[in-house]
């Protein structure tokens, strides 16, 4: 490799890291912060135009090769780093707090949406204060948690049929499903009332009508609780893929407006089109990693960083609309990829290999 090629690859990797960390500044839902453009750009024509610049093509190509090369190297070597092992052990100890994370990440934005006058997403301005505030507060209190989450899920899906704009808040689907799977956890009103109802001799235990039903439902759904990480991971992966593919790559006109409105080229001095293309590809890449469950915690960390930078980069972006994403990404970071993931398959394969090595007879 020549010196020029090495510089291009190095520059591309650095550019990819910069965009990965700063893409959140154009990763906000563009419908919230821009007006419809007078004329739209064809997505393929836009991409061809951006990549027709040799520098842009070299940066995108080099960044793609760098990221793919890194992921491939990690797949082949599967390095064991003590710091990462210690982090995983710490995160495993936080698993009991996941139901609380999920309740907060759904309850807070629902209460905010009710008072702000929109339905799940700022793209759907509807006065539904009583319903959303009630669902939000019940989730925050952890009262009838699974039933309330089921009501929220059915309501969202039914409303989505008549308001396609709600797809911008598609993360509520895996969020509600995850709450149905894990329940309220503790601290919660459900846990407190269950303890009282389950204690012999209590007055409340004699009159409580739901404790037995709730216990039977929890016992029936318990075998499926282990899939909560899978539900969250795939759901958020689809959400990020949608943001990158539909809102950025397929809608470059409005995405370019965001870059111009917030002068993002002064942060990373590249062509505005390259900003949009890089942000879209980053979100699609993060979404794919989450869906297949490959280094899911790393993908969640990148996604979290993107959202944090959105708060600083887009001062008029509705923060409440992203709280659900923050909480669910935190849950994925805590739980890891879970079953039905590439991470789980690779870990199981490594465990079997180590087991065979330990039990193999010593050579004479």
C-alpha positions in Angstrom: 0.0 0.0 0.0 1.4 3.4 -1.0 1.7 6.3 1.4 -1.2 8.1 -0.3 -3.4 5.0 0.0 -2.5 4.7 3.7 -3.4 8.3 4.3 -6.8 7.9 2.5 -7.7 4.9 4.6 -6.6 6.5 7.8 -8.5 9.7 7.0 -11.5 7.6 6.1 -11.5 5.8 9.3 -11.1 9.0 11.3 -13.9 10.6 9.3 -16.1 7.5 10.0 -15.5 7.8 13.7 -16.3 11.6 13.6 -19.5 11.0 11.7 -20.4 8.1 14.0 -20.0 10.3 17.0 -21.6 13.4 15.5 -24.2 11.9 13.3 -26.7 12.3 16.1 -26.7 16.0 15.2 -28.5 15.1 12.0 -30.1 11.9 13.4 -33.0 13.7 15.0 -36.3 13.2 13.2 -35.9 15.7 10.4 -39.7 16.2 10.2 -39.6 17.9 13.6 -37.0 20.6 12.8 -37.4 21.4 9.1 -40.2 22.4 6.7 -41.0 20.5 3.6 -38.6 21.6 0.8 -39.9 23.3 -2.3 -38.3 20.5 -4.5 -37.2 17.0 -3.5 -34.0 15.3 -4.7 -33.9 11.8 -6.1 -32.1 9.6 -3.5 -30.0 7.7 -6.1 -29.2 10.8 -8.0 -28.2 12.5 -4.8 -25.9 9.6 -3.8 -24.3 9.5 -7.2 -23.7 13.2 -7.2 -22.1 13.1 -3.7 -19.8 10.1 -4.6 -18.8 11.6 -7.9 -16.4 13.8 -6.0 -13.2 11.7 -5.7 -12.6 12.8 -2.1 -16.1 12.0 -1.0 -15.9 8.6 -2.7 -12.5 7.9 -1.1 -13.8 8.8 2.4 -16.9 6.8 2.1 -15.1 3.8 0.6 -12.3 4.0 3.0 -14.6 4.4 6.0 -16.7 1.5 4.9 -13.7 -0.8 4.4 -12.2 0.3 7.8 -15.4 -0.4 9.7 -16.0 -3.7 7.9 -12.4 -4.7 8.4 -12.6 -3.9 12.1 -15.8 -5.9 12.6 -14.3 -8.8 10.6 -11.1 -8.8 12.7 -13.2 -8.9 15.8 -15.2 -11.8 14.4 -12.0 -13.8 13.6 -10.0 -13.0 16.7 -12.7 -12.6 19.4 -10.3 -10.8 21.7 -10.8 -11.3 25.5 -10.1 -7.9 27.2 -10.2 -8.0 31.0 -11.7 -4.5 31.2 -14.6 -5.5 28.9 -15.2 -8.7 31.0 -15.3 -6.6 34.2 -17.8 -4.2 32.5 -20.0 -7.1 31.5 -20.0 -8.5 35.0 -21.0 -5.1 36.4 -23.8 -4.7 33.8 -25.1 -8.2 34.6 -25.6 -7.1 38.2 -27.9 -4.3 36.9 -30.4 -6.6 35.2 -33.0 -6.3 38.0 -33.3 -2.6 37.2 -34.3 -3.1 33.5 -38.0 -3.1 34.2 -37.6 0.2 36.0 -35.6 1.6 33.0 -38.3 0.6 30.6 -41.1 2.0 32.7 -39.4 5.3 33.0 -38.5 5.4 29.3 -42.1 4.9 28.3 -43.9 6.7 31.1 -42.1 10.0 31.0 -42.5 10.7 27.3 -46.1 9.7 27.4 -46.9 12.1 30.2 -44.9 14.8 28.3 -46.7 14.0 25.1 -50.1 14.4 26.8 -49.3 17.8 28.1 -47.5 18.9 24.9 -50.5 18.1 22.7 -49.2 15.3 20.5 -49.9 11.6 20.2 -46.8 9.5 20.8 -44.8 11.5 18.2 -44.5 15.3 17.7 -45.4 14.5 14.0 -49.0 13.8 15.1 -50.4 16.8 17.0 -53.5 15.5 18.8 -55.1 16.4 22.1 -55.1 13.1 24.0 -53.9 14.4 27.4 -56.1 12.2 29.6 -55.2 8.9 27.9 -51.5 9.5 27.6 -51.0 11.0 31.0 -53.0 8.1 32.6 -50.9 5.5 30.8 -47.7 7.3 31.5 -48.4 7.7 35.3 -49.5 4.1 35.7 -46.3 2.9 34.0 -44.2 5.2 36.2 -46.0 4.0 39.4 -45.8 0.4 38.1 -49.5 -0.2 38.7 -51.2 -2.9 36.5 -48.0 -2.5 34.5 -48.4 -5.4 32.0 -52.1 -4.6 31.3 -51.4 -0.9 30.8 -48.5 -1.7 28.4 -50.8 -4.0 26.5 -53.4 -1.2 26.2 -50.7 1.2 25.1 -49.4 -1.2 22.4 -52.9 -1.9 21.0 -53.7 1.8 20.9 -50.5 2.7 19.1 -50.9 -0.1 16.5 -54.6 0.8 15.9 -53.7 4.5 15.5 -50.8 3.8 13.3 -53.2 2.4 10.7 -54.8 5.8 10.3 -51.7 7.9 11.0 -48.7 6.5 9.2 -46.6 9.4 10.6 -46.6 7.5 13.9 -43.9 5.2 12.4 -41.5 7.9 13.6 -42.3 6.6 17.1 -42.0 2.9 16.2 -39.8 2.3 19.2 -42.9 2.2 21.4 -43.7 -1.2 19.9 -40.7 -3.1 21.3 -40.9 -0.9 24.4 -44.4 -2.0 25.3 -43.7 -5.6 24.3 -40.6 -5.6 26.6 -42.7 -4.3 29.5 -45.3 -7.0 28.9 -42.5 -9.6 29.1 -40.6 -8.3 32.2 -43.5 -6.8 34.2 -43.1 -4.0 36.7 -40.1 -5.2 38.6 -39.3 -3.2 41.7 -39.7 -0.7 43.1 -43.3 -0.6 41.9 -46.9 -0.5 43.1 -47.5 -3.9 41.7 -44.6 -5.4 43.8 -45.8 -3.7 47.0 -49.4 -4.7 46.5 -48.4 -8.2 45.6 -46.3 -8.5 48.8 -49.3 -7.4 50.9 -51.8 -9.6 49.0 -49.5 -12.6 49.3 -49.0 -12.3 53.0 -51.4 -14.5 55.0 -53.8 -12.7 57.3 -53.8 -9.3 55.6 -57.1 -7.5 55.0 -56.0 -6.5 51.5 -55.1 -10.1 50.7 -58.7 -11.2 51.3 -60.2 -8.5 49.0 -57.6 -8.2 46.3 -59.2 -9.4 43.0 -56.1 -9.5 40.7 -53.2 -10.9 42.7 -53.9 -14.5 41.7 -54.6 -13.6 38.1 -51.4 -11.6 37.9 -49.3 -14.5 39.4 -50.8 -17.0 36.9 -50.1 -14.7 34.0 -46.5 -14.1 35.2 -45.9 -17.8 35.5 -47.2 -18.4 32.0 -45.1 -15.7 30.4 -41.9 -16.3 32.5 -40.3 -18.7 29.9 -40.4 -15.8 27.4 -38.8 -13.1 29.6 -35.4 -14.1 28.4 -36.3 -12.7 24.9 -36.7 -9.2 26.2 -33.2 -8.2 24.9 -34.0 -9.7 21.5 -37.3 -7.7 21.3 -35.6 -4.5 22.2 -32.6 -5.1 20.0 -34.5 -5.9 16.9 -37.1 -3.2 17.5 -34.5 -0.5 18.0 -32.5 -1.8 15.0 -35.5 -1.4 12.8 -36.1 2.1 14.2 -32.5 3.2 13.5 -32.5 1.6 10.1 -35.7 3.5 9.3 -34.2 6.8 10.4 -31.1 6.3 8.3 -32.6 4.8 5.2 -36.0 6.6 5.0 -35.3 10.0 6.7 -31.7 10.5 5.4 -30.8 8.4 2.4 -34.2 8.4 0.8 -35.0 12.0 1.8 -31.8 13.9 1.3 -33.5 17.3 0.6 -34.7 17.7 4.2 -31.6 16.2 5.7 -29.5 18.7 3.9 -31.7 21.4 5.4 -30.7 20.2 8.8 -27.0 20.3 8.0 -27.4 23.9 6.7 -29.7 25.1 9.5 -27.3 24.0 12.3 -24.1 24.7 10.3 -22.8 21.2 10.8 -20.1 21.6 8.2 -18.3 23.8 10.6 -18.1 20.9 13.0 -16.8 18.4 10.5 -15.7 20.4 7.4 -17.0 18.1 4.6 -19.5 18.5 1.8 -23.1 18.8 3.2 -24.1 15.8 1.0 -21.4 13.7 2.5 -22.7 14.7 6.0 -26.2 13.3 5.0 -24.8 10.2 3.4 -22.5 9.5 6.3 -25.2 10.0 8.9 -27.6 7.8 7.0 -25.1 5.0 6.5 -24.1 5.2 10.2 -27.6 4.8 11.4 -28.3 2.0 8.9 -25.1 0.3 10.1 -26.0 0.6 13.8 -29.5 -0.7 13.0 -28.0 -3.8 11.2 -25.7 -4.5 14.1 -28.6 -4.4 16.6 -30.8 -6.6 14.4 -28.3 -9.4 14.0 -27.0 -8.9 17.5 -23.3 -8.5 16.7 -21.4 -6.5 19.4 -24.8 -5.2 20.5 -23.5 -3.4 23.5 -21.0 -1.5 21.3 -23.7 -0.6 18.8 -25.9 0.6 21.7 -23.1 2.7 23.0 -22.7 4.4 19.6 -26.4 4.9 19.3 -26.5 6.4 22.8 -23.7 8.8 21.9 -25.5 9.9 18.8 -28.6 10.7 20.8 -26.7 12.6 23.4 -25.0 14.8 20.8 -28.4 15.5 19.3 -29.4 17.3 22.5 -26.4 19.6 22.1 -26.4 19.9 18.3 -30.2 20.6 17.8 -31.3 23.0 20.5 -34.9 23.0 19.3 -35.3 19.3 18.9 -38.1 17.9 21.2 -36.1 16.0 23.8 -39.1 14.2 25.2 -39.5 12.4 21.8 -36.1 10.7 22.3 -36.4 9.6 26.0 -37.9 6.3 24.9 -34.8 5.6 22.8 -32.5 6.6 25.6 -34.1 4.2 28.0 -34.3 1.3 25.6 -30.7 1.7 24.5 -29.7 1.7 28.1 -31.6 -1.5 28.6 -29.8 -3.1 25.6 -26.4 -2.0 27.0 -27.3 -3.6 30.3 -28.7 -6.9 28.9 -26.4 -7.4 25.9 -27.6 -9.0 22.7 -29.6 -11.8 24.4 -30.7 -15.0 22.7 -31.2 -15.4 18.9 -28.2 -13.2 18.2 -24.8 -13.6 16.6 -23.1 -12.6 19.9 -24.9 -15.5 21.7 -24.0 -18.0 19.0 -20.3 -17.0 19.0 -20.2 -17.1 22.8 -21.7 -20.5 22.9 -19.2 -21.7 20.3 -16.3 -20.3 22.3 -17.7 -22.0 25.5 -17.9 -25.4 23.7 -14.4 -25.1 22.4 -13.0 -24.2 25.8 -14.9 -27.1 27.4 -13.4 -29.5 24.8 -9.9 -28.2 25.5 -10.3 -28.5 29.2 -11.6 -32.1 29.0 -9.2 -33.3 26.3 -6.7 -35.8 27.6 -3.2 -34.5 28.1 -0.7 -35.5 25.4 1.9 -38.1 26.4 
